[in-house]
Amino acid sequence: MATVDKSSQDVAENPKGMTLWPATALVTGTIIGAGIFTQPTWLAQYGPISLVGFALTALGSVMLALVFARLARRSPEVGGPYAFARDGFGRFIGFQSAWTYWIGAWVAVGAIASSMVIYLGVLIPAVTDNVLISAAVAIAVIAALTGINNRGAVTGAKTSLVLTILKAVPLLLIGTIGFIAFDFDNLGPFNASGLPSFEVLTAVMAYTLFSFIGVEAATIPAGDVHEPDKTIPRATLIGTLAAAAVYLLSTTAVFGAVTNAELQANDAAFAVAAENMFGSWAGPAVAVVAVISCLGAMNGLILLSGQIPMAAEFDGLAPKLFGKLNINRAPSSGLVVSAILAAIVLALQYAGSGLGEAVATLVLVSAVATMIAYAFSAAAEIKWLLVDRGEVPVAHIGRKLLVAGIALAFTIFAFYGGGTDEIYWLFMIIMLGVPLYLYILWRRQEEDKKEHDADDSENFSI
């Protein structure tokens, strides 16, 4: 595949065709994935109080979105969370943010691809009748979406716009018109678990906060965004609020359309609720929406899995292959490497129960890993307000510090909710990044030295 020379300045000077709505769709489409269709079953064990916990999670995600919006307005650089962490705390912390985020992205792609095949199997049973066919279909989808994003970040974002509309509209129909089937008797006891309310709320928040991974999506491909200092903050806030509205409205409607006991016993809660709302035809339609939802989340994560290491490579913090851009100025090598790794994760899920359990743990670890970049971004905002606040009026500092503090607490709570095993493996991933960081610095120094010597020889011969 043809490549072109690049630098961060080259990317910044590109024609920037990603306007507000594709950027917004990138946020909403990345946030809303496969989890929305299985959450009601898990939440039902606690009763309607779980909706309160979910709303608190949504509030925390909005605080995080406000932080990203402010950071992007002040410094709309390629890489988003990576760039914010680097500017706030130096190159090593920036590298760790990029390293952990990148792992989280391609692991999630593999996991969502597996869910996509399950939903597709409802519509086409032959897809799930054979493991090899399931794996082949999922890998083909990953390859196709990688091909789309190889046509550039703008093309990838426009694809997200189409897929987001196709999945958000039906979910909003469930969350609005679907209330015609709402029956308060279906809700059951407010706290069905009998556990202390605080314990229930913390458990629900720990479980649902990973549903909002993607709030930062518009900040990452900043080099392709039109008027990034204006578009990215707006897209981040609108996209996060839209996702929160879809989540809360549709989940609440499902709670009221299906009895609590039936919700707990049925993994296809959305399908059952849709049939109660609109008739028998709506059940299979939910499977179509689920497939589209998975495709949208995968597309966004694939785009981001190429952009994050590309941004790090611009600063000499990733191997040079991640910064190679094709004729469409997409990081083709990085996208392909990420797609291969996602396919490996997918293959391991189909390889056997033991490996499947290992991959399930890796998926949880990757979700927690993404919060590393969030935490450093929120901390960078706090540092900037306290140390480098520039022209920020004193009257506004307290309010902004409160928002950033809530966002940081939100990410810290994610580590608490992640579990001991996940935190242990996350620590191992971070530690593995240390020798990799040193190797990359050494390798880049050697490569730059060779290029410098070659230029000197060429100039001498001339």
Secondary structure by P-SEA (a helix, b strand, c coil): cbbbbbcaaaaaacccccccaaaaaaaaaaaccccccccccccccccaaaaaaaaaaaaaaaaaaaaaaaaaaacccccaaaaaaaacccaaaaaaaaaaaaaaaaaaaaaaaaaaaaaaaaacccccccaaaaaaaaaaaaaaaaaaaaacaaaaaaaaaaaaaacaaaaaaaacccccccccccccccccccccaaaaaaaaaaacccccccccccccccccccccccaaaaaaaaaaaaaaaaaaaaaaaaaaaccaaaaaaccaaaaaaaaacccaaaaaaaaaaaaaaaaaaaaaaaaaaaaaaaaaaaacccccccccccccccaaaaaaaaaaaaaaaaaaaaccaaaaaaaaaaaaaaaaaaaaaaaaaaaaaaaaaccccccccccaaaaaaaaaaaaaaaaaaaaaaccaaaaaaaaaaaaaaaaaaaaaaaaaaaaaaaaaaaaaaaaaac
